[in-house]
Amino acid sequence: QVKLVETGGGFVQPGESLRLSCAASGFTFSNYDMSWYRRASGKERELVAYITTDGRRTNYADSVKGRFTISRDNAKNTLYLQMNSLKPEDAAIYFCFADSLPPYDYWGQGTQVTVSS
């Protein structure tokens, strides 16, 4: 059974940090490029960050460049998103995504990030 379980979300004040984790199971994690997406209230889902299978190449949305860092540990089947200098506009549900052609692409259930003073 394929599972992607995000953890690490929460309530923080502007300028603070959070680290999201996404634990993968039921598929060969190291064979998948991985991404973090987010969906803010009333907005479309957007791609936040992307990482290749070996972690050597990453890409970020302009809105998070320099503040967020995506990484992975293939030995632990885990994807991470380090989020620094959080802003109110970063508040959203964050999802991890295992990138492949359907039906072999997978989504997690999401974790809520709230940024407010």
N, C-alpha and C positions, 0 to 999 in steps of 0.2 A: 504494500500500500504506500503510495507516494504521499509524503507530508513535507510541507514547508511551514515552520512555526517561527513566527517573529516574536521577539521579546525586546524589552528595553525601553519601550515608550513610556511617556509619563508627562507630568506637568512641570514646566520649568519657567523661569523668568528670562526675559530677553538678555542675551549675552552669555547665557549658560550653555552647557554642553550635555549631550546625550550620546550613548553608543547603542545602536540597534544591532541585534543579532538575528540571524535566520538559520535555524537548524534544519538540515535537509536529511531525508531518509527515503528509502524505497526506490531510488534511482542512482545512477552513477554520477554523483555531483561533479566530479572532476572533469567530466565530458561536456559540461554545460557552461556556456557563457551565462553570466548572472546579472541581474539588474535590480535596482530599487526604484520603485514608482511611488508616487503619492497622489492622494486625492483630497483636496481641501473642500470644505463645505461649499456647495453650490458651484463647484468648478469641475472641469474635466480632469481626468487622470493624466498625470504628466510623468515623463521619465526624469528621474533625478540623477542616477549614476549607473554606470555599466562597467563590467569587468570581464576580461576574457578568461578562458579556462585556466590558463597558467598564471593569471594575475599580472601579466606584464603590460597589458594595455588597459587603460581606463578612460572613461569619458564622463563629463559632467554637464548638467544643465548650467547655463550661464548664471542663473540666480544663486547657485550654490558653490560655484568655483571658488577655491581658496578657503572655504569654510568646512566643506564636507569631504570625507575621504572614504572611498569604498575599498574593501579588502576582503580576502578570503583565506581560509585555511582548509585546503583540500584533505588534509589528514583528519580533520575534525568534522568535515562535511558542513562547514559553517561559513556563512557570508556575514559581513559586518558593514555598518555604516557609522563612522564617527562624525558627529555633527557638532561643530563648534560655533560660537558666536550666533546662537540661534536668534531668529527674528520672529515677530508675531506672524509674518506671512509664511513662515515655515510650518505653521500648525496644519496638520493634516493626518490622515490615516496613511501609514507607510506600509507598502507591500513589497515582498521580494518575489522575484520572477525568474524561473528557470527557462532560458530562451531556447526554443526549438520549434520545429514545425508541428502544428497540431496533428494529432492529439497528444503529442509528447512534450508540450509546454505546460508549465505548472505555476500556479499562484499560491501564495500563502494567504492566510486569513486577515492579515493586517494588524498593525499596532498603532495606537493613537498617540500622537505627539501634540501637546498643547503648550503654546508659548504665550505667556501673558504676565503682565505686571499686576 
